[in-house]
Amino acid sequence: METNFTQARKWIISAIHDIKRVLKDLKTEDFADIAFRSQFAVEKLNKSILNLMGIKIQKTHTPTRILKNILRKEDMLSLDNKTENLIEKICKYSKIFEDEGAKTRYGIFKKDELILAEEIYSSIGDIEYFLKNLGKIIKLFLTLLKESFKITEKEFEELSQIKEFLGELR
């Protein structure tokens, strides 16, 4: 049986793999995959937060809805103001990813015509806001883990990898 920490750690490790793909895709200019992988990484980071809060989830592409619901229900969990503020900011920056829905993977239909993800995200300008928000989320996420959940790099060495991504995303 997995603990909440073990499950959260797996989500984080999976997000790390997606962020690595984002960085690799920047070099090959695969902008559609950057949009998809950054969206996927953000979902996984948010799922890890839920697990660290003791909420086990499996399938959802909108974990921020659950996080926001927790913040609204004061009797659900007792969170200090700093933690609430960090989670609210993470949700704010995550919204742009969740609002894209399946567009990053499948594209969209416009006037009965399929517009592929590769056509929607075809330049650095098309995914620049993804990269900026991913960087903001990573920074907030690391602060949340360190200050609210008291998780150290000693306990979870992969956190140092996430820190490195910040510099590379810039």
N, C-alpha and C positions, 0 to 999 in steps of 0.2 A: 504494500500500500504506500502510495506517495504522500508525503507531507505537503502542506501548502508551499513551504520554502522550496522543496524539490521540484514541484510543478512550476513555480515561478521561475526558478533557475533554468528549467528547460525552455520556457517561453523566451527568456532573455537570450539564451544560447542560440535559439532559432532566429531571433531578431538580429543577433550579431552576424549570422550567416547571410541574412538578407542585406544587411548594411554593407557587408563585404562585396556582395554582388552589385550593389548600387555603385560602389567605388570602382569596381572593375568595369561596369557598364559605362561609367563616365569616360573611361579611356577609349572604349570602342564606340562611343556615341550611340548607345542603344537607349534612347530616351524613353521609349515606351516601357521598357523593362525597368528603368529607373523609377518611373511613376508607380508601376505595380509593386516593385520590391520595397520602395520606401513606404508605400501604403501598408503593405504586409508587415513590415518591421514595426511600424507604429501600432498596429493592432496587437501585435504580440507583446510589445512593451506594456501596453495598457492591460492586457490579460494578466501579465505578471504582477502588476499593481493589485489587481483584483485578488489574485491568489495570495499575495502578501497580506491582504486585508482579511483573509480567511474565507474568501468567496470563491468556491470552485466553479469554473465555467469550462465548457468544452467548445461548443460551436456558436460563434457570433462574429459578425463582421462590424458590429457597432458596440464595442466595449465601453465607449465613452457614455453611451446612454445609461449603462448600468452604473458607471462611476458618478454621473450627474444625479441619478436617482438616489444613490447613497448619500451624496452631499445634501440633497433636499430633505431627506428623512433623518432628522437629528437624533431620533431614538434608535436608529439602526446601528450606528457605530459612533463612538465618541472620538472625534478627531480634534486635534488642536488647530488653532487658526492658521499657523504656518503650513501644516499638512494640507488643510482644506484649500488654501491659496495655491499651493503647488499643484494640487490635483485639478483645480479649476483652470489654471493656466495650461496644463497639459491637455485638458479636454478642449480648450479654446483652439490650440494649435493643431490638435488631432482632427478637429471637425472638417478641415479642408480635405483631409484624406478620406474620411468616411463619406463625405458628400460626393466624392467621385464615384462611389459605388463600384459596379462592375466595369465601368468605363475604362479603367486602367488595364484591364485584362482583355475585354471583348470589344471595346469601342462602343459606339452608340448608333442608333437609327435616327436619321434625319430625313423626313419626307420619304419614308420607306426605303431609304438607301443606307446601307451599313457603312459607317465611317470607322475604319479600323483604328485601334489604339496607336498603331505606328503612324497614322496620319494625324492624329490628334496631338501626339507628343513627338514632334519631329525635330525639335531644336532645343538647345539649352534654355532658351527663353521660355519654352513651353513647360519646363519642369523646374525652373529656378525657384519658384515658390515652394515646391515640394522639398527641395534641398534646404532652403532657409528654415522652413518649419520643422523638418527632421532634426536639424541642428539645435533649434530651440527646445524641442521635446527631449532630445538626448541630454542636454544640459540640465533641464528641470528634473528629468528622471534620475540623473545621478545625484542631484541635491536631495531629492525625495528619499532615495535609498539610504544615503549617508545620514541625513539629519532626522528624518522621520522614522525610518525603519532600522536605523543604526547598523546597517550592513557595511562591512569594511571590505577593502580589496583583499585583505588576508583571508577572510571567510569566502570570498568569491572573486577569484583572481581574474575572471573574464571582464570585470568592471574596468580594469585598466585598458582593455582593448576598446571599450566603448569611448573612453576618454580620448584615445588616439584618433578615433573617427571624427571627432569635432574639428581637429586641425585639418584633416584631409577633406572634409566637406567644405571648408572655407575655400 
